[in-house]
């Protein structure tokens, strides 16, 4: 996709006309997978996200972990922000019939009372265009015919210091707005820096290509990408984007960056195709609120803004050689 297909900044926050109302038979089919860091005192991690499929809108956020030095769990801020964003999305659609990401972010920010700060990226499909508002280094890429044809820009003051929403940080006025045209067959991969700091673009293209070759559903593709990113994050010999950026910034760094990992996969499909039903719509809720019951071993979790669902117990430990071998793990290990 030529960069000319991407629209410039959308400067008017309250003007619904800035968001395309073009009629289209395209639909975004999203799913997600989340792997929090293994911290017993913070089992939910710092990441959060939401999926509003009827409103064709998704969002991801990453609470800034440095707040822990002040005894504050920034993950609570991120989760409240995303929950409020989901509420705002539904309200926007009911009132105006269209979702404006920056306005959603502004309303969510004003309604979030927790202490802390967070990055945020809100993405909506309107007609044939994706519209996005982004603050910080959570982002998305658009893959077409096995190639990344668009990547949302990140915002940071310096290396590893992203813009962030919070009472003592930035406001949504700094959010960068942009749009890009999509077509049937496109794949959107959105996530926090735990994904993009650990997985190269070529690796991400390969993971998506192999997933599409196997015709797997979005939730399984999200899981495979997240697992690969987790393996990279734990591998001291992995060559990762974060390692390279660290060296450019003058820091001695080796291997991956251990972090919470959120992956949202969205397929752009024709509405003439029967819709896929997300796992969380048919799975009973096992966890609600902030408290998790003790688990006998590591688990992966799939999150909804108000409910956390346990998909299944893994047949192996996250620390075991079954997932991360002593040598660098081949990409195929996470696809088959």
N, C-alpha and C positions, 0 to 999 in steps of 0.2 A: 504494500500500500504506500503510495506516495505521501509524503508528509503534508502535501497540499490538501489531502483529504481530511486532515485534522483541523478542526476549527480553532480560532484564536480564543483569547480570554473572553469569558462571558462576564461583562462588567456590571450588569444590572441585576442585583440580587433578587428583587421582588417582581421582576418582569417575567411572567410566564411565557411570553413570546420568545424568550431566549432558549427555551427548551423545545425541541422539535415535536410537533404533534402529527407529523406525517403518518398516514395510515400505512401499516406494514403487516405482513404475515409472519414476521420474525418474532421469536420468543426466546428468552433466556432461561435455560434449565440449569439451576444451580445446586450445588451440594458442597459440603465442607468437611474438613477433618482437622482436629486440633491435638497437639501433643504438648502439654505443659512441661516445664522443667520439673525435675524430681526434687521438690522441696516440701517436706512434710508440713511445715507451718504455712505454706501457701500452695495447697494442692490444686487450686484453679489457675495458678500462674498469673501473668500480667496481661496476656492477650484477651481479646474479646472480639466477637463478630455477630452479625445478624444476617438473616436471609428473609426477605419479604417477597416471595415468589409471585403472589397475585399482583403486587405493585411493581414487579420486575426490578427490584432494587436490592443491593447487597452492601455490606459495610464491614470494614475491619479496623481494629484499633490495637495499639500496643502501649500499655501503661509504662511509664518511665521508671525503670527499676531503681534508680538512684534515690528515690524517695524512701526506700527501706532504711537508709542511713538515719532518717528522722523518725523511724518507727511507723511509717505510713505505707500501706499496701496500695500501690498505684493500680493494681489489677481491679480493685473495687471501683476506682474512678473510671477505668476503661469499660467495665461491664455496665455501669450505670449510664455512661455516655452512649453506648451502643443500644441499650434498652430504650433510652429516650429517643434515639435516632429512629429506631424501628417504629415507635409510637408516632413520631412526627411524620414518617413516611406514609403510614396508614391515614393519618389526619390530612396530609397534603392531598392524597389521592381522592379522599372523600369530598374535600372542599373545592379543589381546583381541577381534579381529573388529570393532574400532571405532578411529577416530583421534581423539585429543583434541589439538587444536592447541597449547595451552599446554604440555602435557607433551612434545609433539614438539619445541617450541622449547627447552624446558629441557634435554632430552637433547642436542640439537644444540649448544647453547651450551656444555655441559660437555665435549663432545668436540672443540670447535674450539680449536686450539692456536695459530693464526696471530696475529700482532700486528695491531691495528687495532680497528675497531668498525663496526657496521652497523645500519641499520634492518631490520625483518623483519615480514612479514605472511604468516601461514599460514591457508589457507582449505580447508575440507573439506565435502563434501556428505554428509549422513547423513539418509536418508529424505527428508523434505520440507523440511529445514532446512539452511542454510549455517551452519557454525560457524567462528569466526575468532578468532585471537589476534594482536594487533598491537602492535608497538613502533615508534614514530616516525611518519614521514610517508609511507611506502609504504602504499597503501590499495587499496580496490576500491569500485566502484559497481554497483548492481543496476538494470538497465533493464528496464522492463515496458511494453509498448505504447508504445514510443518516448519514455518518460519515465523519468528517474532517480527511483526510489522509495525508495532507501536508499543512503547513503554511509557508509563506515566512518569514524569519527572519527580525527583525527591527534593525535599527542602531541608537544608541543614545549615547551621551557622559555621560549622567546621566539622572535620571528620568525627563521626560517631556522636554528633550532637544535633539531633534533628529538631526542627520546629515542633512544638507541642502545645496542645490546648490545655488550659488550666487557669485557675484564678490568679496565680502568680507567674503565668507564662504568656503564651500567645492567645489571641482571640480568633474566631473564625474569619475575621477580616483579612487575615494573611493567607487564607486558603486559595490555592491556585485552581482555577476552573478551566476545563477544556472538554472537547468532545471529539470523537472519531467515528467514522462510518464503519458499520459492520455488515457482514453478509452471512448467508446460511453456511454452516460448516465451520465458522470461526470458533475458537476456544479462548475463553478469558481465564487467566490464572491470576487471582488476587491473593495477597498475603502480607504478613508482617515481615520484618527484617530477618526473623529466624529462618524464613524460606530463602529470601533473595540474597542474604549474606553467605549462604552455604551451598547454593546451587547455581552453577553457571547457566547462562542462557542456552548454550548448545545442549547441555545436559537436560534442561527443562524441555527444549524442543524434542529431544529424543524420547523422554518420558511420555510426552503427549502423543508423539507419533506412534510409539509402540502400544500405548493404551488404545488409540483409535483403531489400530490394526487389529487389536483383540476385541474391539467393539464393546469395551467395558463401560459401565455406567459412571456418571460423574462422581458419585460417592466413593467408588473404588479407585478411580483415577486420583482423586484428592488424597485418599489414604496412601497410595503408592508413592505419590510425590512427597507427602509429609514424612513417610518412613525413610525415603532416600535422603531427604534433607536432614533428618535426625541422625542418620548414620554418618553423614558428612560432618555434622556438628560435633560428633564424638570422636572423630578420627583425627589424631594428632598429625597425620601425614597427608591429609587431604589438601589439595590445592583449591582454595575457595576464593570467591570474590572479596570476602572480608579480609582474608590474608593479604591479598594483593593491594587492597586499598590501605591497609595498615602500613605496609611497606612504603607505599607512595607518601603516606603522611609522616614517615620517619620513625615508625615503631617496628620493633622486632617481633614478629608474630608468626606462628606456625599452626597449621591445621585449621579446623573449623571453629565456629563460634557457637558455644553451647547456649541455647536460648529457647524460649517458647516458640512453637512453630504453628502458625495458622495457615491453612491452604483452603481457598475457595475456588472451585472449578465451575465454570458456567459455559455450557454449550449453546451456541446460537443455532436454533432450529426453526423450521417452518411450523406454523400452527396446525398444518394439515397432518403432522405426525402426532400420534397418540402421546400424551404427556407422560413423563416418568414421575413416579410418586416417590418423594424423598423418604429415606429410612425413618427419620424421626417422626413422620406422620403416622407410622404404623407400629412404632415401638413404644411400649409403656414407659413412662418416666420412672426412673429409679432414684434420681437425685434432684432435689429442688433447693433453691436458696444457696447459701454460702457453705454449708457443712456437708462433708462427704463421710459416709461410713467407712470404717477401716476396710481395706482390701488386702487379700493375701499376697498380691503381687502387682507388678506394673500393669496398668490398663491404658488403652487409648480411649479418649472421650470425644463424642460428637456433641457440639453445643448448639442450643437454641437460645435466643436472648434471655429467656426466663426459665429455661429448664436445661439441665445437663443430663444427657443420656449415655449410659454405658452400652456401647455396641456389643462388645464381647471381651472376654479375657483372652489375652494373647497366649499362644501356645509356647512362648519363650520369654525369657527375661530381656528387658531392654539392654541390660548390661552384658548379656551372654554373647559368645562367639557366633551364635546362630544369626544374630543381627549384624554385629560389627566384628569382623574378623581382625586378626592382628595385622594382616596385610590389607592393602587398599581393596575395598569391595568392588567387584565389577558391577556396572550398572544393571546388567541382566539379573543379578541376584534379587533386585527389588521389583522386577517386572514379572518374573515367572512365579 
